[in-house]
Amino acid sequence: MAALAATMGVAGLSSTAHAATTKATPTSTSTAKQPNATKTNQKDDQDDVKPATVVKTTDLSDEPMPYHMKSGYIYSDSGLTKTLGSAKDFANVTFYAYKKVTIDRSAQGSGNSVFYYVRSGSGKQTGYVWHGNLEGIAEGTFNIAMKNSNYFKSNKIITMGDSITCGYDGYQTLTNMGYPTWLSRYLNTKVTNVGYNGAFLAQGDGNVETPGDLTTVVNEHNFKNYNVATIAYGTNDYGHSTNSLDDISAELTKDIKKMKSDNKNLIIYGILPLTRYDNNTNSDEVAGQGGYSMNQLRDAEAQVYKDNNIPYLDWRNDAKQIITDANHTTRFNDGRLHPNPMTYQLMGREIAQFMIKNYPEDMIKTSKTTTNKATTKKKTATKATTRKTTTKVTSPANY
């Protein structure tokens, strides 16, 4: 968990003043359906807020789901007597829910309310948030756009792939929680996800074909309607197909040519398969049904991308591996292949960084970038003269 916290560290909160624990404040001011506010006397001799009582706790730590705060406050204790800050203070922070807690607030002038015990992706912030003040990462305003994400401004991105692109966790599809959703947040643009469970890169070996197979998807889409496309296939070919590496390479080459014929300006990124652990064994050097190892498959895909001048993300090149022999049972929700919600965030973050870094230089709109910088400086200068106490935030946290 310490390693994960370092990878998903949070920076740039909008104010440092709220980092210290404060007396309880209203749960929120946005809706009448929320728990009644806890009132405090502002006199120096004010009495302590009476603590609430936990009625029931449900453990969610088996698969914590991601949220962001849309309003209200985060409390440091289950008695709801002190707060860590408001939604504004944690506007750029992803929280994962580890417990569902029913709390009796009779002592504070209210009834039973459902709260979530949450922890930030970095693990640095923990507390209790009323369920109505949380919303899914695909909902509402959640600005975690990365530096230079403006390269993708107004771009339409399509993500193609198998169950991992679909957002499957080994047991269910995590709607709007897979890496494509994180891409939409980190790149601040629209992403159309056509990932499909069980999809193949290459067809034709007698196995069941799916609507999400690469060739089917490519033939059914006109890529004039998109600016950017990502291709992430291969794990099902390795595990469930007898097609040869030559078959796979030929299919990938053919589909790329069709995509480029639709749109000569289409930006394509390749994403190589993650290591999988069938029978708890690392697949990198183990031959699958087609007679090749996962590393051989990745090398074959990489060569096709090289031949077509397409940048590709090779997880093997990471200085700090997302999936390892030591962590695969915790980062894969099924321990074998399919990521959990937090791993999907890590993947989305790395893919977004890769896409920004490898964005074609000749397509970067420098004039707009210059204008935006000038505007930002002007606004910053105005705030500095009129609101001297405002904490300066140079960029939102990207985690």
C-alpha positions, 0 to 999 in steps of 0.5 A: 500500500505504501508503494501505491500511495507514492504512485498516486500521491496527491499534490496542490490542494486549493488551501493548506489551512484546512489540512488541520482539523477544525470544529464540525461545520455543516455537512453541506449547504447544497440540499435539504435531504442531507443530514442536519447541520451540526451547530457550533457556538462561535464564542471562545467558551463554546462547548464541544460538539456532541459525538454521533454514534455508529449504528452499523458498518459494512466493509467495502475494502475487498474492492473500494470504488472511486469517488470525488466530493461534489459538496459538503465536508469530510469528517476526521472521526465517526462521531462527526465532531471535527472536519478536515475540510470541505469539498473545495479543499479536496476538489482534485482528490480521488477518494476510495470508499472502504466502509459504508457506515450508518451513523445515528446523529440524534445527539446532533439534532438529526437522525440516521445517516449513511456515510462512507469511510474514504481514503485518498488514492495517496492514502494521506487523507482519510475520513467520513463523508456523507454519501450524498456528497460523493459522486462517481468519477465520471460525474459532475465537475472533477478537474484533474486534467494533466499538464499539456492536456490542452493538446487534446482539446476538442479531440474525439478519442476512441478506445478499442480493446478487450475486457481490460479496455471495457473495464471488467474486473474479473467478475463484473464490468465497472461502468465508467471506472475503467482506464478510458474514463480516467483518460477523459478526466486526465486529458479533459476531452471526450472518450468513446470506449468500445472495449468488449469482453473477450475480444480478439485482435485476430479472427479466423481460427475457428473460435467464437468471434465477438462484436468487439474484435479489432477488425469488426470494430475497425470495419464498423467505424469511420475514423474521420469521426475521430481525432485519436484512437488507441488499440489495446488487444492481445491477451485473449489471442494469447490465452484462447487462440491458435492464430500464429504471430504472423496472422496477428501481425498481418491483421493488425497491419491491415486494420491500421491501414484501413484506419489511416485510409479513413483519416490520414490525420488520425493519431493512433496509439498502441497499448501492449498487453499486461502480463497475465497470471494463469494458474498463478504463473507469470505468462511472460515466457510461457507459451500460450495456445498459439505456441508463443509467449506473452513477450513474443506477442508483445514484441510482434505487436510492437514491430507492427507499430514501429513499421507504421510509425505509431507510438506504443506503450510497453508496460515492460519499460516502466521503471516502476512496474504496475503489475509484478509477481509480488503485487498481482494478487492485489492489483488484479481483482481476480488475481490473474488478469483483470485490474481493480478500480485503483489499478485502472486509475494507475493505468489511465494515468500512465496512458494519459502521460504517454499520449501527451508525451507522444502527441505529434509535435506538428499538430500542437496548436502553439498559438492557442497555448501562447494565448492561454498562458498570457491569459493565465498570467493576467488573471493571476496578477489580478488575483494577487492584487485583490485577494492577497490571502488566496493560496496560489495553486499552479496546477490541479492534482492529477491523481 
